[in-house]
Amino acid sequence: MFPSLALAYYAIINIAAFIIYGYDKFSAKRGGRRTPESVLLGLSLLGGAFGGLLAMILFRHKTRHTVFWVVNLVGCAVHLYLIFFLFAG
């Protein structure tokens, strides 16, 4: 049961990260209220790195900020390892 919950968690957090990165890009173009960078990076660190990375590429958002590349790429690697560990054990 635990792997199913973990998979559901990863699905939800990545969808949320993707949507919030996309919303921030939309707000940036419209001059609206922005999502703090700490929230975007926090979502990536908490498991949403795949959604964050996909949103960065598709929306061309935060691609000039090295910290976003590093956090999302390292986050993807760490969470891939954790997912493998959950399902291999």
C-alpha positions in Angstrom: 0.0 0.0 0.0 2.9 2.4 0.8 4.2 2.4 -2.8 0.7 3.3 -4.1 0.5 6.2 -1.7 4.0 7.3 -2.7 3.1 7.1 -6.4 -0.1 9.1 -5.8 1.9 11.7 -3.9 4.4 12.1 -6.7 1.7 12.4 -9.3 -0.1 15.1 -7.3 3.0 17.2 -6.4 4.2 17.1 -10.0 0.9 18.1 -11.4 0.7 20.9 -8.9 4.3 22.1 -9.6 3.6 22.1 -13.4 0.4 24.1 -12.9 1.9 26.6 -10.5 5.0 27.2 -12.7 2.6 27.7 -15.6 0.4 30.1 -13.6 3.5 32.1 -12.6 4.5 32.4 -16.3 1.0 33.5 -17.2 1.1 36.1 -14.4 4.5 37.3 -15.5 3.3 38.0 -19.0 0.2 39.7 -17.7 1.9 41.7 -15.0 -0.1 40.0 -12.3 0.7 38.7 -8.9 3.7 36.3 -9.0 4.4 33.1 -7.2 7.4 33.5 -4.9 10.5 31.7 -6.2 10.8 30.0 -2.8 7.4 28.3 -3.4 8.4 27.1 -6.9 11.7 25.8 -5.6 10.1 24.3 -2.5 7.6 22.3 -4.7 10.5 21.0 -6.7 12.4 19.9 -3.6 9.3 18.2 -2.1 9.0 15.9 -5.2 7.7 18.1 -7.9 11.0 18.4 -9.8 9.7 16.5 -12.8 6.7 18.8 -13.2 8.8 21.8 -12.5 11.4 20.8 -15.1 8.7 20.1 -17.7 7.0 23.4 -17.1 10.4 25.2 -17.3 11.0 23.7 -20.7 7.4 24.0 -22.1 6.6 27.4 -20.9 10.2 28.7 -21.2 10.0 29.9 -17.6 12.9 30.5 -15.2 15.3 29.0 -17.8 17.8 31.8 -17.3 18.0 31.1 -13.5 20.8 28.5 -12.8 19.3 27.7 -9.4 16.1 26.4 -11.0 18.0 24.1 -13.3 20.2 22.8 -10.5 17.3 22.3 -8.1 15.1 20.6 -10.6 17.7 18.4 -12.2 19.1 17.3 -8.8 15.6 16.9 -7.5 14.7 14.6 -10.4 17.8 12.5 -9.7 17.1 12.3 -6.0 13.4 11.4 -6.4 14.2 8.9 -9.1 16.5 7.2 -6.6 13.8 7.3 -3.9 11.2 5.9 -6.3 13.5 3.1 -7.3 14.3 2.4 -3.6 10.5 2.3 -2.8 9.7 -0.2 -5.5 12.9 -2.3 -5.5 12.6 -3.1 -1.8 
